[in-house]
Amino acid sequence: MQGSANLNLMIKAARKAGRSLVKDFREVENLQVSSKGPGDFVSKADREAERIIKEELMGARPTYGWLGEETGEQDGADPTRRWIVDPLDGTTNFLHGLPHWAVSIALEHKGEIVSAVVFDPAKDEMFVAEKGAGAWLNDTRRLRVSGRRVMIESIFATGVPFGGRGTLPATLKDLARLMPVCAGVRRFGSAALDLAYVAAGRYEGYWERGIHAWDIAAGMLLVKEAGGFVGPVREDDNPLEKGAVIAGNGELFEPFARIIRTRD
């Protein structure tokens, strides 16, 4: 696809951070790791990747705001635009040597995501989207959500809470309702890639509670631009603000959402 100057900047930053992460991934056993809390780790590689991305993006667009997993929120001189960045989505996978993690970069304009990059360096898959221009994989493949129409033939993805998180009981109830009526549920450990896979038609849908804006901002636009639907777990909520999201293809979004939104 022919991307905007901002999208090309995002792709460049994601690739540069990805090269740094791949280098550290090859030496994962030697990484310096510190704990941020039960089941939630941050590595030297994670922080370095965010430094690289911030240097690239803010160096080129110094007036934009910033929201990053590691460095937090920073207001910009331009209050209408901000970068939303997760330098390493799937940190636990990364630290265990599992090659399923991604760099996620989104650009927000007036409260709406307008450009998105989710880069999987281990598989060299670059998912990109811009509002109104569609979603693409590695510049050449136009992404479309799955066309499946039957729940029992469909696969869904989620994140199962760990470390005693409060959303675990609700997620277990979701699974109890969903698993008997679908072909399977996957828990691969990267929300950004889960959403990218919905956009690519690899999953029919994805949902998760207790998630952060930087985990899902880019992936939400990918799904929308690939012809899918994105909504909150609780109707009328904003997924980026409330941290609970449902995404799916056009045929199954409504029945899928009804199952997730059911309250026992």
Disulfide bonds with the S-S distance in Angstrom:
none
